[in-house]
Amino acid sequence: MLDEIDEKDPPDGYILAAAANFSKQSYDAFRAKLLEKRVMEFYLWGKAELEDMLHLPKNDRIHEL
């Protein structure tokens, strides 16, 4: 997916969210590739990060669904 990013016209930001756990090696590779593509704001959200975000008080409304 990251190879498809146009270096000449990169997006302002990039978010990759997946129900998987990412290793430090995966995060480092993700970060290096996006910096190479000149994407300056990016997030890699794995299972743990997504669960943490779901349990924040500001997201209580999601639990009501």
Predicted model as a PDB file, atoms N, CA, C, CB and O in Angstrom, pLDDT in the B-factor column:
MODEL        1                                                                  
ATOM      1  N   MET A   1       0.816  -1.197   0.000  1.00 87.00           N  
ATOM      2  CA  MET A   1       0.000   0.000   0.000  1.00 87.00           C  
ATOM      3  C   MET A   1       0.857   1.258   0.000  1.00 87.00           C  
ATOM      4  CB  MET A   1      -0.927   0.000   1.196  1.00 87.00           C  
ATOM      5  O   MET A   1       0.571   2.217  -0.716  1.00 87.00           O  
ATOM      6  N   LEU A   2       1.899   1.244   0.800  1.00 91.00           N  
ATOM      7  CA  LEU A   2       2.720   2.449   0.922  1.00 91.00           C  
ATOM      8  C   LEU A   2       3.490   2.754  -0.356  1.00 91.00           C  
ATOM      9  CB  LEU A   2       3.689   2.302   2.077  1.00 91.00           C  
ATOM     10  O   LEU A   2       3.823   3.910  -0.620  1.00 91.00           O  
ATOM     11  N   ASP A   3       3.773   1.731  -1.146  1.00 90.00           N  
ATOM     12  CA  ASP A   3       4.481   1.952  -2.406  1.00 90.00           C  
ATOM     13  C   ASP A   3       3.642   2.754  -3.400  1.00 90.00           C  
ATOM     14  CB  ASP A   3       4.875   0.616  -3.025  1.00 90.00           C  
ATOM     15  O   ASP A   3       4.188   3.353  -4.327  1.00 90.00           O  
ATOM     16  N   GLU A   4       2.330   2.772  -3.218  1.00 92.00           N  
ATOM     17  CA  GLU A   4       1.433   3.486  -4.126  1.00 92.00           C  
ATOM     18  C   GLU A   4       1.355   4.991  -3.850  1.00 92.00           C  
ATOM     19  CB  GLU A   4       0.055   2.891  -4.038  1.00 92.00           C  
ATOM     20  O   GLU A   4       0.747   5.728  -4.627  1.00 92.00           O  
ATOM     21  N   ILE A   5       1.955   5.448  -2.768  1.00 93.00           N  
ATOM     22  CA  ILE A   5       1.937   6.871  -2.434  1.00 93.00           C  
ATOM     23  C   ILE A   5       2.840   7.629  -3.409  1.00 93.00           C  
ATOM     24  CB  ILE A   5       2.394   7.105  -0.961  1.00 93.00           C  
ATOM     25  O   ILE A   5       3.994   7.256  -3.618  1.00 93.00           O  
ATOM     26  N   ASP A   6       2.305   8.683  -3.996  1.00 92.00           N  
ATOM     27  CA  ASP A   6       3.044   9.502  -4.954  1.00 92.00           C  
ATOM     28  C   ASP A   6       3.969  10.454  -4.198  1.00 92.00           C  
ATOM     29  CB  ASP A   6       2.071  10.293  -5.875  1.00 92.00           C  
ATOM     30  O   ASP A   6       3.502  11.346  -3.489  1.00 92.00           O  
ATOM     31  N   GLU A   7       5.263  10.267  -4.348  1.00 89.00           N  
ATOM     32  CA  GLU A   7       6.244  11.116  -3.661  1.00 89.00           C  
ATOM     33  C   GLU A   7       6.164  12.571  -4.110  1.00 89.00           C  
ATOM     34  CB  GLU A   7       7.649  10.587  -3.899  1.00 89.00           C  
ATOM     35  O   GLU A   7       6.495  13.474  -3.343  1.00 89.00           O  
ATOM     36  N   LYS A   8       5.730  12.803  -5.337  1.00 91.00           N  
ATOM     37  CA  LYS A   8       5.649  14.163  -5.865  1.00 91.00           C  
ATOM     38  C   LYS A   8       4.431  14.905  -5.344  1.00 91.00           C  
ATOM     39  CB  LYS A   8       5.621  14.134  -7.376  1.00 91.00           C  
ATOM     40  O   LYS A   8       4.418  16.136  -5.313  1.00 91.00           O  
ATOM     41  N   ASP A   9       3.413  14.167  -4.936  1.00 93.00           N  
ATOM     42  CA  ASP A   9       2.185  14.763  -4.399  1.00 93.00           C  
ATOM     43  C   ASP A   9       1.677  13.903  -3.237  1.00 93.00           C  
ATOM     44  CB  ASP A   9       1.089  14.893  -5.513  1.00 93.00           C  
ATOM     45  O   ASP A   9       0.618  13.284  -3.332  1.00 93.00           O  
ATOM     46  N   PRO A  10       2.449  13.870  -2.129  1.00 93.00           N  
ATOM     47  CA  PRO A  10       2.069  13.002  -1.015  1.00 93.00           C  
ATOM     48  C   PRO A  10       0.849  13.539  -0.268  1.00 93.00           C  
ATOM     49  CB  PRO A  10       3.239  12.844  -0.049  1.00 93.00           C  
ATOM     50  O   PRO A  10       0.579  14.740  -0.307  1.00 93.00           O  
ATOM     51  N   PRO A  11       0.120  12.669   0.402  1.00 94.00           N  
ATOM     52  CA  PRO A  11      -1.004  13.137   1.214  1.00 94.00           C  
ATOM     53  C   PRO A  11      -0.487  13.909   2.422  1.00 94.00           C  
ATOM     54  CB  PRO A  11      -1.886  11.950   1.669  1.00 94.00           C  
ATOM     55  O   PRO A  11       0.680  13.784   2.794  1.00 94.00           O  
ATOM     56  N   ASP A  12      -1.360  14.708   3.032  1.00 93.00           N  
ATOM     57  CA  ASP A  12      -0.970  15.445   4.234  1.00 93.00           C  
ATOM     58  C   ASP A  12      -0.708  14.498   5.395  1.00 93.00           C  
ATOM     59  CB  ASP A  12      -2.052  16.455   4.617  1.00 93.00           C  
ATOM     60  O   ASP A  12       0.168  14.739   6.225  1.00 93.00           O  
ATOM     61  N   GLY A  13      -1.478  13.421   5.440  1.00 95.00           N  
ATOM     62  CA  GLY A  13      -1.328  12.461   6.525  1.00 95.00           C  
ATOM     63  C   GLY A  13      -1.740  11.080   6.084  1.00 95.00           C  
ATOM     64  O   GLY A  13      -2.323  10.902   5.014  1.00 95.00           O  
ATOM     65  N   TYR A  14      -1.434  10.099   6.917  1.00 96.00           N  
ATOM     66  CA  TYR A  14      -1.729   8.706   6.581  1.00 96.00           C  
ATOM     67  C   TYR A  14      -2.037   7.964   7.873  1.00 96.00           C  
ATOM     68  CB  TYR A  14      -0.537   8.034   5.814  1.00 96.00           C  
ATOM     69  O   TYR A  14      -1.303   8.085   8.853  1.00 96.00           O  
ATOM     70  N   ILE A  15      -3.114   7.201   7.874  1.00 96.00           N  
ATOM     71  CA  ILE A  15      -3.479   6.375   9.019  1.00 96.00           C  
ATOM     72  C   ILE A  15      -3.641   4.947   8.531  1.00 96.00           C  
ATOM     73  CB  ILE A  15      -4.785   6.890   9.709  1.00 96.00           C  
ATOM     74  O   ILE A  15      -4.352   4.685   7.561  1.00 96.00           O  
ATOM     75  N   LEU A  16      -2.980   4.038   9.210  1.00 95.00           N  
ATOM     76  CA  LEU A  16      -3.172   2.619   8.953  1.00 95.00           C  
ATOM     77  C   LEU A  16      -3.665   2.005  10.254  1.00 95.00           C  
ATOM     78  CB  LEU A  16      -1.847   1.926   8.442  1.00 95.00           C  
ATOM     79  O   LEU A  16      -2.951   2.010  11.258  1.00 95.00           O  
ATOM     80  N   ALA A  17      -4.880   1.478  10.238  1.00 96.00           N  
ATOM     81  CA  ALA A  17      -5.472   0.853  11.416  1.00 96.00           C  
ATOM     82  C   ALA A  17      -5.801  -0.589  11.078  1.00 96.00           C  
ATOM     83  CB  ALA A  17      -6.744   1.620  11.890  1.00 96.00           C  
ATOM     84  O   ALA A  17      -6.379  -0.879  10.030  1.00 96.00           O  
ATOM     85  N   ALA A  18      -5.430  -1.484  11.970  1.00 95.00           N  
ATOM     86  CA  ALA A  18      -5.684  -2.902  11.738  1.00 95.00           C  
ATOM     87  C   ALA A  18      -5.860  -3.619  13.069  1.00 95.00           C  
ATOM     88  CB  ALA A  18      -4.535  -3.541  10.926  1.00 95.00           C  
ATOM     89  O   ALA A  18      -5.271  -3.237  14.080  1.00 95.00           O  
ATOM     90  N   ALA A  19      -6.671  -4.651  13.050  1.00 92.00           N  
ATOM     91  CA  ALA A  19      -6.901  -5.462  14.249  1.00 92.00           C  
ATOM     92  C   ALA A  19      -5.771  -6.483  14.385  1.00 92.00           C  
ATOM     93  CB  ALA A  19      -8.291  -6.178  14.186  1.00 92.00           C  
ATOM     94  O   ALA A  19      -6.000  -7.692  14.394  1.00 92.00           O  
ATOM     95  N   ALA A  20      -4.568  -5.971  14.490  1.00 95.00           N  
ATOM     96  CA  ALA A  20      -3.373  -6.803  14.621  1.00 95.00           C  
ATOM     97  C   ALA A  20      -2.388  -6.059  15.516  1.00 95.00           C  
ATOM     98  CB  ALA A  20      -2.737  -7.130  13.216  1.00 95.00           C  
ATOM     99  O   ALA A  20      -2.498  -4.847  15.706  1.00 95.00           O  
ATOM    100  N   ASN A  21      -1.449  -6.781  16.048  1.00 94.00           N  
ATOM    101  CA  ASN A  21      -0.401  -6.149  16.840  1.00 94.00           C  
ATOM    102  C   ASN A  21       0.808  -5.917  15.947  1.00 94.00           C  
ATOM    103  CB  ASN A  21      -0.023  -7.019  18.075  1.00 94.00           C  
ATOM    104  O   ASN A  21       1.214  -6.806  15.198  1.00 94.00           O  
ATOM    105  N   PHE A  22       1.379  -4.725  16.027  1.00 95.00           N  
ATOM    106  CA  PHE A  22       2.538  -4.376  15.219  1.00 95.00           C  
ATOM    107  C   PHE A  22       3.795  -4.399  16.073  1.00 95.00           C  
ATOM    108  CB  PHE A  22       2.354  -2.996  14.569  1.00 95.00           C  
ATOM    109  O   PHE A  22       3.789  -3.929  17.211  1.00 95.00           O  
ATOM    110  N   SER A  23       4.852  -4.938  15.533  1.00 96.00           N  
ATOM    111  CA  SER A  23       6.133  -4.969  16.228  1.00 96.00           C  
ATOM    112  C   SER A  23       6.835  -3.627  16.074  1.00 96.00           C  
ATOM    113  CB  SER A  23       7.022  -6.112  15.692  1.00 96.00           C  
ATOM    114  O   SER A  23       6.440  -2.802  15.251  1.00 96.00           O  
ATOM    115  N   LYS A  24       7.862  -3.417  16.860  1.00 96.00           N  
ATOM    116  CA  LYS A  24       8.679  -2.204  16.734  1.00 96.00           C  
ATOM    117  C   LYS A  24       9.301  -2.159  15.343  1.00 96.00           C  
ATOM    118  CB  LYS A  24       9.787  -2.157  17.833  1.00 96.00           C  
ATOM    119  O   LYS A  24       9.389  -1.093  14.733  1.00 96.00           O  
ATOM    120  N   GLN A  25       9.726  -3.297  14.848  1.00 97.00           N  
ATOM    121  CA  GLN A  25      10.313  -3.381  13.503  1.00 97.00           C  
ATOM    122  C   GLN A  25       9.298  -2.939  12.446  1.00 97.00           C  
ATOM    123  CB  GLN A  25      10.796  -4.824  13.210  1.00 97.00           C  
ATOM    124  O   GLN A  25       9.651  -2.220  11.511  1.00 97.00           O  
ATOM    125  N   SER A  26       8.046  -3.363  12.588  1.00 95.00           N  
ATOM    126  CA  SER A  26       6.993  -2.961  11.646  1.00 95.00           C  
ATOM    127  C   SER A  26       6.762  -1.462  11.719  1.00 95.00           C  
ATOM    128  CB  SER A  26       5.679  -3.715  11.937  1.00 95.00           C  
ATOM    129  O   SER A  26       6.657  -0.795  10.691  1.00 95.00           O  
ATOM    130  N   TYR A  27       6.681  -0.925  12.952  1.00 95.00           N  
ATOM    131  CA  TYR A  27       6.473   0.514  13.118  1.00 95.00           C  
ATOM    132  C   TYR A  27       7.631   1.297  12.486  1.00 95.00           C  
ATOM    133  CB  TYR A  27       6.334   0.872  14.620  1.00 95.00           C  
ATOM    134  O   TYR A  27       7.409   2.287  11.789  1.00 95.00           O  
ATOM    135  N   ASP A  28       8.859   0.848  12.733  1.00 97.00           N  
ATOM    136  CA  ASP A  28      10.028   1.547  12.190  1.00 97.00           C  
ATOM    137  C   ASP A  28      10.015   1.533  10.661  1.00 97.00           C  
ATOM    138  CB  ASP A  28      11.326   0.906  12.712  1.00 97.00           C  
ATOM    139  O   ASP A  28      10.348   2.538  10.033  1.00 97.00           O  
ATOM    140  N   ALA A  29       9.637   0.410  10.060  1.00 96.00           N  
ATOM    141  CA  ALA A  29       9.574   0.309   8.597  1.00 96.00           C  
ATOM    142  C   ALA A  29       8.472   1.216   8.047  1.00 96.00           C  
ATOM    143  CB  ALA A  29       9.329  -1.158   8.162  1.00 96.00           C  
ATOM    144  O   ALA A  29       8.666   1.880   7.029  1.00 96.00           O  
ATOM    145  N   PHE A  30       7.313   1.245   8.719  1.00 96.00           N  
ATOM    146  CA  PHE A  30       6.194   2.112   8.345  1.00 96.00           C  
ATOM    147  C   PHE A  30       6.635   3.576   8.381  1.00 96.00           C  
ATOM    148  CB  PHE A  30       4.982   1.885   9.291  1.00 96.00           C  
ATOM    149  O   PHE A  30       6.404   4.332   7.438  1.00 96.00           O  
ATOM    150  N   ARG A  31       7.264   3.953   9.476  1.00 96.00           N  
ATOM    151  CA  ARG A  31       7.731   5.334   9.657  1.00 96.00           C  
ATOM    152  C   ARG A  31       8.761   5.707   8.586  1.00 96.00           C  
ATOM    153  CB  ARG A  31       8.339   5.516  11.066  1.00 96.00           C  
ATOM    154  O   ARG A  31       8.658   6.772   7.977  1.00 96.00           O  
ATOM    155  N   ALA A  32       9.745   4.845   8.355  1.00 96.00           N  
ATOM    156  CA  ALA A  32      10.800   5.130   7.381  1.00 96.00           C  
ATOM    157  C   ALA A  32      10.216   5.296   5.978  1.00 96.00           C  
ATOM    158  CB  ALA A  32      11.853   4.009   7.388  1.00 96.00           C  
ATOM    159  O   ALA A  32      10.613   6.202   5.246  1.00 96.00           O  
ATOM    160  N   LYS A  33       9.286   4.434   5.604  1.00 95.00           N  
ATOM    161  CA  LYS A  33       8.695   4.489   4.265  1.00 95.00           C  
ATOM    162  C   LYS A  33       7.907   5.782   4.076  1.00 95.00           C  
ATOM    163  CB  LYS A  33       7.783   3.272   4.025  1.00 95.00           C  
ATOM    164  O   LYS A  33       7.989   6.409   3.020  1.00 95.00           O  
ATOM    165  N   LEU A  34       7.139   6.185   5.098  1.00 96.00           N  
ATOM    166  CA  LEU A  34       6.338   7.401   4.959  1.00 96.00           C  
ATOM    167  C   LEU A  34       7.212   8.655   4.969  1.00 96.00           C  
ATOM    168  CB  LEU A  34       5.302   7.479   6.079  1.00 96.00           C  
ATOM    169  O   LEU A  34       6.910   9.616   4.261  1.00 96.00           O  
ATOM    170  N   LEU A  35       8.262   8.662   5.740  1.00 95.00           N  
ATOM    171  CA  LEU A  35       9.179   9.802   5.705  1.00 95.00           C  
ATOM    172  C   LEU A  35       9.872   9.876   4.346  1.00 95.00           C  
ATOM    173  CB  LEU A  35      10.226   9.697   6.841  1.00 95.00           C  
ATOM    174  O   LEU A  35      10.088  10.963   3.809  1.00 95.00           O  
ATOM    175  N   GLU A  36      10.217   8.717   3.797  1.00 94.00           N  
ATOM    176  CA  GLU A  36      10.814   8.667   2.456  1.00 94.00           C  
ATOM    177  C   GLU A  36       9.851   9.229   1.413  1.00 94.00           C  
ATOM    178  CB  GLU A  36      11.206   7.219   2.090  1.00 94.00           C  
ATOM    179  O   GLU A  36      10.271   9.865   0.446  1.00 94.00           O  
ATOM    180  N   LYS A  37       8.557   8.990   1.618  1.00 94.00           N  
ATOM    181  CA  LYS A  37       7.532   9.470   0.688  1.00 94.00           C  
ATOM    182  C   LYS A  37       7.108  10.907   0.992  1.00 94.00           C  
ATOM    183  CB  LYS A  37       6.315   8.553   0.735  1.00 94.00           C  
ATOM    184  O   LYS A  37       6.221  11.446   0.331  1.00 94.00           O  
ATOM    185  N   ARG A  38       7.743  11.532   1.998  1.00 94.00           N  
ATOM    186  CA  ARG A  38       7.489  12.918   2.408  1.00 94.00           C  
ATOM    187  C   ARG A  38       6.114  13.125   3.042  1.00 94.00           C  
ATOM    188  CB  ARG A  38       7.625  13.827   1.219  1.00 94.00           C  
ATOM    189  O   ARG A  38       5.538  14.209   2.950  1.00 94.00           O  
ATOM    190  N   VAL A  39       5.599  12.089   3.681  1.00 95.00           N  
ATOM    191  CA  VAL A  39       4.366  12.205   4.462  1.00 95.00           C  
ATOM    192  C   VAL A  39       4.803  12.579   5.871  1.00 95.00           C  
ATOM    193  CB  VAL A  39       3.504  10.857   4.443  1.00 95.00           C  
ATOM    194  O   VAL A  39       5.566  11.846   6.500  1.00 95.00           O  
ATOM    195  N   MET A  40       4.326  13.713   6.372  1.00 90.00           N  
ATOM    196  CA  MET A  40       4.853  14.226   7.634  1.00 90.00           C  
ATOM    197  C   MET A  40       4.020  13.858   8.862  1.00 90.00           C  
ATOM    198  CB  MET A  40       4.964  15.707   7.552  1.00 90.00           C  
ATOM    199  O   MET A  40       4.514  13.937   9.987  1.00 90.00           O  
ATOM    200  N   GLU A  41       2.778  13.463   8.662  1.00 96.00           N  
ATOM    201  CA  GLU A  41       1.948  13.063   9.801  1.00 96.00           C  
ATOM    202  C   GLU A  41       1.359  11.697   9.494  1.00 96.00           C  
ATOM    203  CB  GLU A  41       0.815  14.113  10.091  1.00 96.00           C  
ATOM    204  O   GLU A  41       0.713  11.501   8.465  1.00 96.00           O  
ATOM    205  N   PHE A  42       1.593  10.751  10.405  1.00 96.00           N  
ATOM    206  CA  PHE A  42       1.124   9.392  10.162  1.00 96.00           C  
ATOM    207  C   PHE A  42       0.918   8.664  11.481  1.00 96.00           C  
ATOM    208  CB  PHE A  42       2.115   8.626   9.275  1.00 96.00           C  
ATOM    209  O   PHE A  42       1.557   8.956  12.491  1.00 96.00           O  
ATOM    210  N   TYR A  43       0.007   7.709  11.432  1.00 96.00           N  
ATOM    211  CA  TYR A  43      -0.329   6.911  12.609  1.00 96.00           C  
ATOM    212  C   TYR A  43      -0.463   5.453  12.198  1.00 96.00           C  
ATOM    213  CB  TYR A  43      -1.637   7.418  13.278  1.00 96.00           C  
ATOM    214  O   TYR A  43      -1.048   5.139  11.161  1.00 96.00           O  
ATOM    215  N   LEU A  44       0.079   4.578  13.011  1.00 96.00           N  
ATOM    216  CA  LEU A  44      -0.080   3.145  12.840  1.00 96.00           C  
ATOM    217  C   LEU A  44      -0.813   2.659  14.076  1.00 96.00           C  
ATOM    218  CB  LEU A  44       1.307   2.406  12.640  1.00 96.00           C  
ATOM    219  O   LEU A  44      -0.228   2.544  15.153  1.00 96.00           O  
ATOM    220  N   TRP A  45      -2.096   2.376  13.915  1.00 96.00           N  
ATOM    221  CA  TRP A  45      -2.924   1.962  15.036  1.00 96.00           C  
ATOM    222  C   TRP A  45      -3.153   0.466  14.959  1.00 96.00           C  
ATOM    223  CB  TRP A  45      -4.268   2.722  15.048  1.00 96.00           C  
ATOM    224  O   TRP A  45      -3.785  -0.033  14.028  1.00 96.00           O  
ATOM    225  N   GLY A  46      -2.639  -0.236  15.937  1.00 96.00           N  
ATOM    226  CA  GLY A  46      -2.835  -1.673  16.035  1.00 96.00           C  
ATOM    227  C   GLY A  46      -3.939  -1.985  17.029  1.00 96.00           C  
ATOM    228  O   GLY A  46      -4.606  -1.092  17.551  1.00 96.00           O  
ATOM    229  N   LYS A  47      -4.111  -3.271  17.276  1.00 95.00           N  
ATOM    230  CA  LYS A  47      -5.178  -3.753  18.161  1.00 95.00           C  
ATOM    231  C   LYS A  47      -5.137  -3.065  19.533  1.00 95.00           C  
ATOM    232  CB  LYS A  47      -5.065  -5.273  18.340  1.00 95.00           C  
ATOM    233  O   LYS A  47      -6.166  -2.603  20.027  1.00 95.00           O  
ATOM    234  N   ALA A  48      -3.972  -2.999  20.132  1.00 93.00           N  
ATOM    235  CA  ALA A  48      -3.857  -2.407  21.472  1.00 93.00           C  
ATOM    236  C   ALA A  48      -4.235  -0.928  21.472  1.00 93.00           C  
ATOM    237  CB  ALA A  48      -2.433  -2.577  22.004  1.00 93.00           C  
ATOM    238  O   ALA A  48      -4.962  -0.469  22.353  1.00 93.00           O  
ATOM    239  N   GLU A  49      -3.741  -0.185  20.485  1.00 93.00           N  
ATOM    240  CA  GLU A  49      -4.063   1.250  20.411  1.00 93.00           C  
ATOM    241  C   GLU A  49      -5.553   1.468  20.176  1.00 93.00           C  
ATOM    242  CB  GLU A  49      -3.254   1.927  19.291  1.00 93.00           C  
ATOM    243  O   GLU A  49      -6.157   2.356  20.778  1.00 93.00           O  
ATOM    244  N   LEU A  50      -6.140   0.665  19.307  1.00 92.00           N  
ATOM    245  CA  LEU A  50      -7.573   0.801  19.033  1.00 92.00           C  
ATOM    246  C   LEU A  50      -8.403   0.508  20.277  1.00 92.00           C  
ATOM    247  CB  LEU A  50      -7.990  -0.133  17.894  1.00 92.00           C  
ATOM    248  O   LEU A  50      -9.364   1.221  20.569  1.00 92.00           O  
ATOM    249  N   GLU A  51      -8.035  -0.537  21.005  1.00 91.00           N  
ATOM    250  CA  GLU A  51      -8.757  -0.858  22.246  1.00 91.00           C  
ATOM    251  C   GLU A  51      -8.612   0.260  23.269  1.00 91.00           C  
ATOM    252  CB  GLU A  51      -8.244  -2.181  22.840  1.00 91.00           C  
ATOM    253  O   GLU A  51      -9.581   0.619  23.938  1.00 91.00           O  
ATOM    254  N   ASP A  52      -7.406   0.813  23.396  1.00 92.00           N  
ATOM    255  CA  ASP A  52      -7.192   1.930  24.330  1.00 92.00           C  
ATOM    256  C   ASP A  52      -8.063   3.128  23.955  1.00 92.00           C  
ATOM    257  CB  ASP A  52      -5.703   2.344  24.346  1.00 92.00           C  
ATOM    258  O   ASP A  52      -8.659   3.762  24.826  1.00 92.00           O  
ATOM    259  N   MET A  53      -8.136   3.437  22.657  1.00 90.00           N  
ATOM    260  CA  MET A  53      -8.945   4.573  22.213  1.00 90.00           C  
ATOM    261  C   MET A  53     -10.433   4.326  22.478  1.00 90.00           C  
ATOM    262  CB  MET A  53      -8.712   4.841  20.717  1.00 90.00           C  
ATOM    263  O   MET A  53     -11.156   5.253  22.842  1.00 90.00           O  
ATOM    264  N   LEU A  54     -10.889   3.099  22.300  1.00 88.00           N  
ATOM    265  CA  LEU A  54     -12.299   2.786  22.528  1.00 88.00           C  
ATOM    266  C   LEU A  54     -12.695   2.971  23.985  1.00 88.00           C  
ATOM    267  CB  LEU A  54     -12.595   1.365  22.093  1.00 88.00           C  
ATOM    268  O   LEU A  54     -13.859   3.242  24.281  1.00 88.00           O  
ATOM    269  N   HIS A  55     -11.741   2.826  24.895  1.00 89.00           N  
ATOM    270  CA  HIS A  55     -12.052   2.931  26.319  1.00 89.00           C  
ATOM    271  C   HIS A  55     -11.880   4.337  26.891  1.00 89.00           C  
ATOM    272  CB  HIS A  55     -11.190   1.985  27.084  1.00 89.00           C  
ATOM    273  O   HIS A  55     -12.031   4.536  28.096  1.00 89.00           O  
ATOM    274  N   LEU A  56     -11.569   5.304  26.046  1.00 90.00           N  
ATOM    275  CA  LEU A  56     -11.486   6.688  26.507  1.00 90.00           C  
ATOM    276  C   LEU A  56     -12.904   7.212  26.774  1.00 90.00           C  
ATOM    277  CB  LEU A  56     -10.746   7.585  25.455  1.00 90.00           C  
ATOM    278  O   LEU A  56     -13.831   6.888  26.030  1.00 90.00           O  
ATOM    279  N   PRO A  57     -13.079   8.019  27.829  1.00 89.00           N  
ATOM    280  CA  PRO A  57     -14.414   8.551  28.136  1.00 89.00           C  
ATOM    281  C   PRO A  57     -15.081   9.262  26.960  1.00 89.00           C  
ATOM    282  CB  PRO A  57     -14.319   9.503  29.291  1.00 89.00           C  
ATOM    283  O   PRO A  57     -16.301   9.191  26.809  1.00 89.00           O  
ATOM    284  N   LYS A  58     -14.295   9.948  26.124  1.00 91.00           N  
ATOM    285  CA  LYS A  58     -14.894  10.661  24.998  1.00 91.00           C  
ATOM    286  C   LYS A  58     -15.518   9.712  23.979  1.00 91.00           C  
ATOM    287  CB  LYS A  58     -13.850  11.526  24.320  1.00 91.00           C  
ATOM    288  O   LYS A  58     -16.288  10.155  23.127  1.00 91.00           O  
ATOM    289  N   ASN A  59     -15.207   8.437  24.045  1.00 84.00           N  
ATOM    290  CA  ASN A  59     -15.759   7.461  23.116  1.00 84.00           C  
ATOM    291  C   ASN A  59     -16.826   6.563  23.738  1.00 84.00           C  
ATOM    292  CB  ASN A  59     -14.655   6.614  22.570  1.00 84.00           C  
ATOM    293  O   ASN A  59     -17.166   5.527  23.168  1.00 84.00           O  
ATOM    294  N   ASP A  60     -17.354   6.945  24.891  1.00 86.00           N  
ATOM    295  CA  ASP A  60     -18.385   6.144  25.553  1.00 86.00           C  
ATOM    296  C   ASP A  60     -19.595   5.914  24.666  1.00 86.00           C  
ATOM    297  CB  ASP A  60     -18.820   6.814  26.835  1.00 86.00           C  
ATOM    298  O   ASP A  60     -20.228   4.861  24.748  1.00 86.00           O  
ATOM    299  N   ARG A  61     -19.921   6.863  23.834  1.00 85.00           N  
ATOM    300  CA  ARG A  61     -21.101   6.731  22.966  1.00 85.00           C  
ATOM    301  C   ARG A  61     -20.983   5.534  22.032  1.00 85.00           C  
ATOM    302  CB  ARG A  61     -21.303   8.006  22.146  1.00 85.00           C  
ATOM    303  O   ARG A  61     -21.996   4.965  21.627  1.00 85.00           O  
ATOM    304  N   ILE A  62     -19.768   5.150  21.687  1.00 81.00           N  
ATOM    305  CA  ILE A  62     -19.557   3.984  20.795  1.00 81.00           C  
ATOM    306  C   ILE A  62     -20.011   2.707  21.485  1.00 81.00           C  
ATOM    307  CB  ILE A  62     -18.058   3.860  20.380  1.00 81.00           C  
ATOM    308  O   ILE A  62     -20.532   1.809  20.824  1.00 81.00           O  
ATOM    309  N   HIS A  63     -19.830   2.603  22.789  1.00 72.00           N  
ATOM    310  CA  HIS A  63     -20.211   1.409  23.523  1.00 72.00           C  
ATOM    311  C   HIS A  63     -21.728   1.249  23.611  1.00 72.00           C  
ATOM    312  CB  HIS A  63     -19.614   1.448  24.912  1.00 72.00           C  
ATOM    313  O   HIS A  63     -22.224   0.155  23.882  1.00 72.00           O  
ATOM    314  N   GLU A  64     -22.447   2.312  23.388  1.00 69.00           N  
ATOM    315  CA  GLU A  64     -23.913   2.274  23.486  1.00 69.00           C  
ATOM    316  C   GLU A  64     -24.549   1.701  22.235  1.00 69.00           C  
ATOM    317  CB  GLU A  64     -24.462   3.668  23.743  1.00 69.00           C  
ATOM    318  O   GLU A  64     -25.744   1.408  22.249  1.00 69.00           O  
ATOM    319  N   LEU A  65     -23.809   1.530  21.163  1.00 59.00           N  
ATOM    320  CA  LEU A  65     -24.363   1.052  19.903  1.00 59.00           C  
ATOM    321  C   LEU A  65     -24.723  -0.412  19.951  1.00 59.00           C  
ATOM    322  CB  LEU A  65     -23.395   1.292  18.790  1.00 59.00           C  
ATOM    323  O   LEU A  65     -25.204  -0.963  18.960  1.00 59.00           O  
TER     324      LEU A  65                                                      
ENDMDL                                                                          
END                                                                             
